[in-house]
Every structure is written in C-alpha cells, then in structure tokens.
Amino acid sequence: MKKIMLALNAEKPDPQSVAFGVYLARLTGSQLCGIFLEDQTPTHEAGVKFAYGSVYVETIDADEEPIKAFKEKAAQLNIRVFKEACEAQGINCRVHRDQGVPQTELINESRYADVLVSGPVLFASSALEMPAGFVKTLLAKSECPVIIAPHHTHLINKILFAFNGSASALFAIKQFTYLFPELKDTELVVMQVDEDAVFNEEQKEKLYEYLRVHYSLINFKDLRGKPKDELFDYSLRENNACLVMGAYGRNWLSKFFKDSTAELIIKLNNLPVFITHW
C-alpha cells in the first residue's frame, strides 16, 4: 500500500482518526493524505429585506462572512497541526481541501486511494449518532476499502476475518491481505458467521491453503447462534485487533448494519473495522 486517505472535518478534525491514520502510515510506509472536508452547504435561505424604499435580497455570503472567516482560520490551524503531527512521526503527508458537498467530494476522492480512513462520527448530526449517516453512506459508496478508526489507537496484534463462505467475504480478506503485508506474522482468526456456524471442510482447507502463504499463525472459529450477535460478543472481548468484513450495502452485511447490534460494534468496541465491496 502506498496511499492512505484520511477523511477529516476541516473545522473539527477527530484527533483519534489522525492518530490512527498516522499509525497505519508508519506501519505500511505509506503517504498519508489528509482530506479536509468543508461543508459549504447554505445553512439558511437568503432573506428579503427593504433598503431605501426598495426590495433587495441579502446574500448568504454577506450574512455569514464572520462565520466563514472563523472556519477558514480553524481549517488553516487544523491543517498545520496535522502536518506537524505527520512530520513528528516521519510521515510523508499531503493535504486536500475539499469545499463543497462533503459526501460527494469524499466519494470522488476515494477513487484515487488504496484505503480510506474515517472516524465513526464524521459529520454526525448529534453525539448519539454513531456511526454517522455520513459514514454509512461512505461505506456503501466508497470506491476503495474503508477503515473505521477506533476510539483509541493501539498496535494491531490480531486480525479477525468475518467469513460466511461468500465471494465478497473472501474478496475482503484478499484486499486486506494485499494492503497490509506488514501484518503477515500477526495472529489471524477466521470467524465463521454463517447461520449454520459450521465450516465446510473442503472450503476450509482451500482457505487455509491460501492464507498459509500470507500468514504464519491461523485459527478458525465457529460462531454459534445468530451471526450478528455472536460476532459482536466475540469482538467485544478482543483488544488490539482489527475486524475485517466484506460487501457493505449487499446481502447479509447490509442488513447487519441496519441493526443496533452492528452499530454497537463501532460504538462500544475499540477495534478498527475494515470494510470493502465485492
């Protein structure tokens, strides 16, 4: 991997997302590109006022100039802090300022990244919205794999692969493996999350054969019960791990993230979550 994009609110960047992005860049020797998103969507309609006996329309720009000046100052300060944090860790960094509709801008940027990192509450409408609607849309439409940053950055010493036998789940495993060869000696746990919670032996043997050339320590785990509940329960007890999933917006994972249990994985667990499409 050579290029990591880090999505940030230019006005209020998440320091934990920055810390995690810096960690990944150091781990992989990648360039870290900070995408500073500035929401330029008008916050209210232009007002009609009277002046000197005639009607005129008060422009948004004139009305919000002090706010814009404050946001510009905040963005410049946050960009400087980001650059200083990267330089202190010896990270090659770049900065993009995207002024427009954040969702559209970020999805367009994702086309040119190896992986995109985002905090779980990026542009959340409230402190209780986690993951934010903005992040859910990003997961569904991003044109590269996405990693949801954890609440606190720790070394990754275990990888959890959520596997249900589908092509999309295996694609996510491959994408993670290609992007992070530096984790080849990290403990790997392949979790069977299908309803039957039983690995097909032939399938298991082929998967092991593939993983064995990439990883040195591989374990398989059958999760009994409802997949979404068992996956949450298992990952809740893990620390310093990374959870890998596939096919957001399609089939079982789409339904999974519509459930409150899925939101708890991001809200309560201190685990980065890697998600990509088939």
Secondary structure, DSSP 8 states (H G I E B T S, - for coil): --EEEEEEESSS--HHHHHHHHHHHHHHT-EEEEEEEEE---SS--EEEEETTEEEEE-HHHHTHHHHHHHHHHHHHHHHHHHHHHHHTT--EEEEEEEE-HHHHHHHHHTT-SEEEE-TTTT-SSTT-SS-HHHHHHHHH-SS-EEE--SS-----EEEEEE-S-HHHHHHHHHHHHH-GGGTTSEEEEEE-STT----HHHHHHHHHHHHTT-S-EEEEE--S-HHHHHHHHHHT--SEEEEEE-TTSHHHHHHTTSHHHHHHHHH----EEEE--
